[in-house]
């Protein structure tokens, strides 16, 4: 009983190997189809550019946020000076007083 089973397993293994070879032949690699060869140094260079681009975007965003913060503080100081000149001491003008 073990002999026919071993023969069937051998045939199944050969069919599996042959089938996987057919599948690989049917779907070639995209780089092979286009004629391009992807080298690891090209990938590393591309990743360096991607890293530099992300870094530049974050630096620009951080600088913009700092600039907004500085402008907001400047406007708050100007508003405080105007309130002092008008005699308004609170955070918001008194709505009951008439000019």
MOWOZI-V628287 format. One line per field, one symbol per residue. psi: psi as a letter, one per 20 degrees, with the letter a starting at -180 (. if undefined). Layout:
psi->???
This chain:
psi->hhghghgghghhghhgggghhhghhhnrqhhhgijqpoqhhgghghhgggghggggghgggghghggggghghghhgghggggghijohrhqqpihqp.
